[in-house]
């Protein structure tokens, strides 16, 4: 058998603190810390804690040149080599280690930039309740943030004195200005108001639909959306959690942009849609009540087909999601609906529900829209007072 190191690897040293009674009894604080190394490899489901000896082994092993396993065992010890093989940090050439090789090969075939792949896979959440976390940290209000973190950097950046400023001509506000000024993040949806199917249809075709199509080359189609996209690739798919839409059964759907149609998706066994919606937006119940949630999940393989192993390619996917979310919010405002976008999501649960794989077509954000409630139960920031004249409940 031959052995090599996995191709993409980031070694992270963490200082871990823990309570120690002996330290406390000896007159210390009772809190002691130790250094722990963690190995991040994007083809693995989670970072792996390793010791300093394993760090040395991985640091001295090539990710491209195969080494005879017996030589590795003699040099580093059979137990250490086997442990790293079982973890998937070392890749073996024989059948028992096929799953690790295949997982790494699948990631390599997507043409991720190495550091971007580590960041993306390591920043996915699972089972996080961000709303409760903010409450626990005391930063769930403007007053709490100010008390906890002090004053933020100034809202208006000054780059010189008044004397050097060049005033610009005043513009006359028109309908577009009114639309832009009316866009605010909605945290108060009417839990009883369904959305008309025709309105959902308009929202989807205006935000995600194909507004034009051409063949750039053989087997290379290019579409136009109302938002820009790097390389005109438009890799972002829209997956829907439909909760209250007239004429449409609640459930999970995929929007087919070519046919302007919804594709019903199977629900996992024991699926609880209301609970899933809350989990998807990491406990932000004010968003989970929207009648329609849209999961924005780029197909990374489409973007990286052009931008192969490119250090900017992942950034382009993030921008793509940002463009679409702003278009969705403006379309919702035009329809008289409330809307939101959040990146505080539990990607892993979303992937399981929709049958996605984080490195292939991973969710980056969730948007939602629907009728506003008549009263503000959850605080919203509305500086212009366009939605809530008093700006406070």
C-alpha positions as CSV (number, residue, x, y, z in Angstrom):
1,X,0.0,0.0,0.0
2,X,1.0,3.6,-0.7
3,X,0.2,6.6,1.4
4,X,0.0,10.4,0.9
5,X,-1.5,13.4,2.8
6,X,-4.9,14.8,1.8
7,X,-4.5,17.5,-0.7
8,X,-6.2,20.4,1.2
9,X,-5.4,20.8,4.9
10,X,-5.4,23.7,7.4
11,X,-3.8,23.2,10.8
12,X,-5.4,25.3,13.5
13,X,-3.9,25.6,17.0
14,X,-6.6,26.4,19.7
15,X,-6.2,27.2,23.3
16,X,-8.9,25.3,25.2
17,X,-9.9,26.3,28.8
18,X,-11.3,23.9,31.3
19,X,-12.1,23.9,35.0
20,X,-9.4,22.3,37.3
21,X,-10.3,21.8,41.0
22,X,-6.7,21.1,41.9
23,X,-5.6,24.4,40.4
24,X,-8.4,26.2,42.4
25,X,-7.4,24.5,45.7
26,X,-3.7,25.4,45.0
27,X,-4.7,29.1,44.9
28,X,-5.2,29.4,41.2
29,X,-8.2,30.6,39.3
30,X,-9.5,27.1,38.7
31,X,-9.3,27.6,34.9
32,X,-6.4,26.0,33.1
33,X,-5.7,26.1,29.4
34,X,-4.0,23.7,27.0
35,X,-3.1,23.9,23.3
36,X,-5.0,21.6,21.0
37,X,-4.3,21.2,17.3
38,X,-7.3,20.8,14.9
39,X,-7.0,19.6,11.3
40,X,-9.5,21.0,8.8
41,X,-9.9,19.2,5.6
42,X,-12.9,20.1,3.4
43,X,-13.6,16.6,2.3
44,X,-14.3,15.6,6.0
45,X,-17.5,16.4,7.9
46,X,-15.8,18.1,10.8
47,X,-12.3,19.3,12.1
48,X,-10.3,16.6,13.8
49,X,-8.4,17.1,17.0
50,X,-4.8,15.7,16.7
51,X,-1.6,15.8,18.8
52,X,1.7,17.4,18.1
53,X,3.2,14.2,16.8
54,X,0.4,13.9,14.1
55,X,1.0,17.5,13.2
56,X,4.7,16.7,12.5
57,X,3.7,13.6,10.4
58,X,1.2,15.6,8.3
59,X,3.7,18.4,7.8
60,X,6.4,16.1,6.5
61,X,4.1,14.1,4.1
62,X,3.5,15.1,0.5
63,X,-0.1,15.6,-0.8
64,X,1.0,14.5,-4.3
65,X,3.9,12.0,-4.0
66,X,2.9,8.6,-2.7
67,X,5.1,6.9,-0.1
68,X,5.4,3.3,0.7
69,X,3.2,2.5,3.8
70,X,5.9,0.4,5.4
71,X,8.3,3.3,5.2
72,X,5.7,5.6,6.8
73,X,5.1,3.1,9.6
74,X,8.8,2.7,10.3
75,X,9.4,6.4,10.3
76,X,6.3,7.7,12.3
77,X,4.9,4.6,14.0
78,X,2.2,2.2,12.8
79,X,-0.4,3.4,15.3
80,X,0.0,7.1,14.3
81,X,-0.2,6.2,10.6
82,X,-3.3,4.1,11.0
83,X,-5.0,6.7,13.1
84,X,-4.5,9.4,10.5
85,X,-5.7,7.0,7.7
86,X,-8.8,6.3,9.7
87,X,-9.4,10.1,10.1
88,X,-9.0,10.7,6.4
89,X,-6.0,13.0,6.8
90,X,-3.8,10.4,5.2
91,X,-5.0,8.8,2.0
92,X,-4.3,5.1,1.4
93,X,-4.1,3.6,-2.1
94,X,-5.9,0.3,-1.3
95,X,-9.6,-0.7,-1.1
96,X,-10.1,-0.2,2.7
97,X,-9.4,3.5,2.2
98,X,-11.5,4.0,-0.9
99,X,-14.2,6.2,0.8
100,X,-11.6,8.8,1.8
101,X,-10.0,8.8,-1.7
102,X,-13.4,9.2,-3.3
103,X,-14.5,12.0,-1.0
104,X,-11.3,13.9,-1.7
105,X,-11.5,13.2,-5.4
106,X,-15.1,14.5,-5.6
107,X,-14.0,17.8,-3.9
108,X,-11.0,18.1,-6.3
109,X,-13.3,17.6,-9.3
110,X,-15.3,20.8,-8.3
111,X,-12.2,23.0,-8.7
112,X,-12.5,24.8,-5.3
113,X,-9.7,27.1,-4.3
114,X,-8.1,25.4,-1.3
115,X,-8.5,28.1,1.4
116,X,-12.0,28.9,0.2
117,X,-13.1,25.3,0.5
118,X,-11.8,25.1,4.1
119,X,-13.6,28.4,5.0
120,X,-16.9,27.4,3.4
121,X,-17.1,23.9,5.0
122,X,-15.8,25.1,8.4
123,X,-18.3,28.0,8.6
124,X,-21.5,25.9,8.1
125,X,-23.8,25.7,11.1
126,X,-25.7,22.8,12.5
127,X,-28.2,23.0,15.4
128,X,-27.3,26.7,16.2
129,X,-30.0,28.9,17.8
130,X,-28.5,32.3,17.0
131,X,-31.5,34.2,18.4
132,X,-31.1,32.6,21.8
133,X,-27.3,33.1,21.6
134,X,-27.8,36.8,21.2
135,X,-30.1,36.9,24.2
136,X,-27.6,35.0,26.3
137,X,-24.8,37.3,25.2
138,X,-27.0,40.4,25.9
139,X,-26.7,41.7,22.4
140,X,-30.3,41.3,21.2
141,X,-31.0,45.0,21.2
142,X,-29.3,48.2,20.2
143,X,-28.9,49.2,23.8
144,X,-27.4,45.8,24.6
145,X,-24.9,46.0,21.7
146,X,-23.8,49.5,22.8
147,X,-23.3,48.4,26.4
148,X,-21.5,45.2,25.5
149,X,-19.2,46.5,22.7
150,X,-19.1,50.2,23.3
151,X,-19.8,52.7,20.5
152,X,-19.5,51.4,17.0
153,X,-17.4,53.0,14.3
154,X,-19.1,56.1,13.0
155,X,-22.0,55.6,10.6
156,X,-20.6,58.4,8.3
157,X,-17.0,58.3,7.3
158,X,-15.1,61.6,7.3
159,X,-12.1,61.9,4.9
160,X,-11.3,65.5,5.2
161,X,-12.7,68.8,6.3
162,X,-15.8,70.6,5.2
163,X,-13.7,73.1,3.1
164,X,-12.7,70.4,0.5
165,X,-16.2,69.0,-0.1
166,X,-17.8,69.4,-3.5
167,X,-21.6,69.6,-3.2
168,X,-23.6,67.6,-5.7
169,X,-26.8,68.7,-7.5
170,X,-30.0,67.8,-5.7
171,X,-32.0,65.1,-7.3
172,X,-35.8,65.1,-7.6
173,X,-37.2,61.9,-5.9
174,X,-39.2,59.7,-8.2
175,X,-41.0,56.3,-8.0
176,X,-37.7,54.4,-7.8
177,X,-36.6,56.5,-4.9
178,X,-39.9,55.8,-3.1
179,X,-39.4,52.1,-3.7
180,X,-35.9,52.1,-2.4
181,X,-36.8,54.1,0.7
182,X,-39.7,51.7,1.5
183,X,-37.4,48.6,1.6
184,X,-36.9,47.5,5.2
185,X,-36.2,44.2,6.8
186,X,-39.4,42.7,8.0
187,X,-39.5,40.9,11.4
188,X,-43.2,40.9,11.8
189,X,-45.1,38.7,9.4
190,X,-48.9,38.0,9.6
191,X,-49.0,34.3,10.6
192,X,-52.6,34.0,9.3
193,X,-52.2,35.7,5.9
194,X,-51.5,33.4,2.9
195,X,-49.8,34.6,-0.2
196,X,-51.6,34.5,-3.6
197,X,-50.1,32.1,-6.0
198,X,-49.9,34.8,-8.7
199,X,-47.9,37.0,-6.4
200,X,-45.4,34.2,-5.7
201,X,-45.1,33.6,-9.4
202,X,-44.2,37.2,-10.0
203,X,-41.7,37.2,-7.2
204,X,-39.9,34.1,-8.6
205,X,-39.8,35.1,-12.2
206,X,-38.6,38.6,-11.4
207,X,-35.9,37.4,-9.1
208,X,-34.8,34.0,-10.3
209,X,-36.4,33.5,-13.7
210,X,-34.6,33.3,-17.0
211,X,-35.3,36.6,-18.8
212,X,-33.3,35.6,-21.8
213,X,-31.3,32.7,-23.2
214,X,-28.6,32.1,-25.8
215,X,-26.1,29.5,-26.8
216,X,-22.6,30.8,-26.4
217,X,-21.0,27.5,-27.7
218,X,-21.9,23.8,-28.1
219,X,-23.4,22.6,-24.8
220,X,-22.8,26.1,-23.3
221,X,-26.1,28.0,-22.6
222,X,-26.1,31.4,-21.1
223,X,-29.2,32.9,-19.4
224,X,-30.1,36.4,-18.3
225,X,-31.6,37.2,-14.9
226,X,-32.5,40.6,-13.5
227,X,-29.4,40.5,-11.3
228,X,-25.7,40.4,-12.5
229,X,-23.6,37.3,-12.1
230,X,-19.9,36.6,-12.5
231,X,-19.1,35.3,-15.9
232,X,-22.9,35.3,-16.7
233,X,-23.0,31.9,-15.1
234,X,-25.9,32.4,-12.6
235,X,-25.1,29.4,-10.4
236,X,-27.5,30.2,-7.6
237,X,-30.6,27.9,-7.3
238,X,-33.7,28.8,-5.3
239,X,-35.2,26.1,-3.0
240,X,-38.5,27.0,-1.3
241,X,-40.1,26.3,2.0
242,X,-43.7,27.0,1.2
243,X,-45.9,27.5,4.3
244,X,-48.9,29.6,3.3
245,X,-49.6,30.0,-0.4
246,X,-53.1,29.8,-1.9
247,X,-53.5,26.8,-4.2
248,X,-50.1,25.3,-3.3
249,X,-49.5,22.5,-0.7
250,X,-47.1,23.3,2.1
251,X,-43.8,21.6,1.5
252,X,-40.3,21.8,-0.1
253,X,-39.8,22.8,-3.7
254,X,-37.2,23.7,-6.2
255,X,-37.8,26.5,-8.7
256,X,-37.1,25.5,-12.3
257,X,-36.0,28.8,-13.8
258,X,-36.2,27.5,-17.4
259,X,-39.8,26.3,-17.2
260,X,-40.9,28.9,-14.6
261,X,-42.3,26.0,-12.5
262,X,-42.0,24.5,-9.0
263,X,-40.7,21.0,-8.6
264,X,-42.0,19.3,-5.4
265,X,-39.3,17.6,-3.4
266,X,-39.6,14.6,-1.1
267,X,-39.7,15.4,2.6
268,X,-37.5,13.5,5.0
269,X,-39.1,10.9,7.3
270,X,-40.8,12.5,10.3
271,X,-40.4,16.0,8.7
272,X,-41.9,18.8,10.8
273,X,-42.1,21.8,8.5
274,X,-42.6,24.5,11.1
275,X,-39.8,23.2,13.2
276,X,-37.6,23.0,10.1
277,X,-38.3,26.6,9.1
278,X,-37.3,27.7,12.6
279,X,-34.1,25.6,12.5
280,X,-33.2,26.8,9.0
281,X,-33.1,30.4,10.2
282,X,-31.3,29.4,13.4
283,X,-34.0,30.2,15.8
284,X,-35.0,33.6,14.4
285,X,-38.7,33.0,14.9
286,X,-39.6,36.4,13.4
287,X,-38.3,35.2,10.0
288,X,-39.5,31.6,10.4
289,X,-43.1,32.8,10.2
290,X,-42.9,34.1,6.7
291,X,-45.2,32.3,4.3
292,X,-42.4,31.6,1.8
293,X,-38.7,31.0,2.6
294,X,-36.2,30.9,-0.3
295,X,-32.9,29.1,0.2
296,X,-30.2,30.5,-2.0
297,X,-27.8,27.7,-2.8
298,X,-25.1,28.2,-5.6
299,X,-24.1,25.2,-7.7
300,X,-20.4,25.8,-7.1
301,X,-19.4,23.4,-9.9
302,X,-21.1,25.7,-12.5
303,X,-19.1,28.8,-11.2
304,X,-15.9,26.9,-10.7
305,X,-16.2,25.3,-14.2
306,X,-14.9,28.7,-15.5
307,X,-13.0,30.0,-12.4
308,X,-11.1,26.8,-11.6
309,X,-9.2,26.8,-8.3
310,X,-9.5,30.6,-8.4
311,X,-9.0,32.6,-5.2
312,X,-11.9,35.0,-6.2
313,X,-14.4,32.3,-7.3
314,X,-16.1,31.8,-3.9
315,X,-16.4,35.5,-3.4
316,X,-18.2,35.7,-6.7
317,X,-20.7,33.1,-5.5
318,X,-21.3,35.2,-2.3
319,X,-21.9,38.3,-4.4
320,X,-24.3,36.4,-6.6
321,X,-26.4,35.6,-3.6
322,X,-26.2,39.2,-2.4
323,X,-27.4,40.5,-5.8
324,X,-30.4,38.1,-5.9
325,X,-31.4,38.9,-2.3
326,X,-31.6,42.6,-3.0
327,X,-33.6,42.1,-6.1
328,X,-36.0,39.9,-4.2
329,X,-36.4,42.5,-1.5
330,X,-37.1,45.3,-4.0
331,X,-39.7,43.1,-5.8
332,X,-41.3,42.3,-2.5
333,X,-41.5,46.0,-1.6
334,X,-43.1,46.7,-5.0
335,X,-45.7,44.1,-4.2
336,X,-46.4,45.6,-0.8
337,X,-44.8,42.7,1.1
338,X,-42.3,42.5,3.9
339,X,-39.1,40.7,3.2
340,X,-35.8,39.7,4.7
341,X,-32.4,38.1,4.0
342,X,-30.3,36.3,6.6
343,X,-27.0,34.4,6.5
344,X,-27.5,33.2,10.1
345,X,-28.7,29.8,8.9
346,X,-28.1,26.1,9.8
347,X,-26.7,25.0,6.5
348,X,-26.3,21.3,7.5
349,X,-30.0,20.8,8.3
350,X,-31.0,22.7,5.1
351,X,-28.7,20.4,3.1
352,X,-30.3,17.3,4.6
353,X,-33.8,18.5,4.0
354,X,-33.2,19.4,0.3
355,X,-30.8,16.7,-0.6
356,X,-27.8,19.0,-1.1
357,X,-24.1,18.6,-0.4
358,X,-22.3,21.5,1.2
359,X,-19.3,21.5,-1.2
360,X,-21.4,20.9,-4.4
361,X,-24.5,23.1,-3.9
362,X,-24.4,24.6,-0.5
363,X,-26.9,27.2,0.9
364,X,-25.4,30.6,1.7
365,X,-28.5,32.6,2.7
366,X,-32.2,32.4,3.3
367,X,-34.7,35.0,2.1
368,X,-38.4,35.3,2.9
369,X,-41.4,37.4,2.1
370,X,-45.1,37.8,3.0
371,X,-47.8,40.1,4.4
372,X,-46.8,42.2,7.3
373,X,-48.5,42.0,10.6
374,X,-50.7,44.9,11.7
375,X,-48.6,45.5,14.8
376,X,-44.9,45.4,15.6
377,X,-44.2,42.6,18.1
378,X,-40.5,42.2,17.3
379,X,-38.5,45.4,17.0
380,X,-37.5,46.6,13.5
381,X,-35.1,49.3,12.5
382,X,-37.0,51.8,10.3
383,X,-35.0,55.1,10.2
384,X,-37.4,56.7,7.7
385,X,-40.5,55.8,9.5
386,X,-42.1,54.5,6.3
387,X,-43.4,51.2,7.8
388,X,-43.7,51.9,11.5
389,X,-44.1,55.7,12.1
390,X,-43.2,55.4,15.8
391,X,-40.3,53.1,15.0
392,X,-40.8,51.2,18.3
393,X,-43.5,48.8,19.6
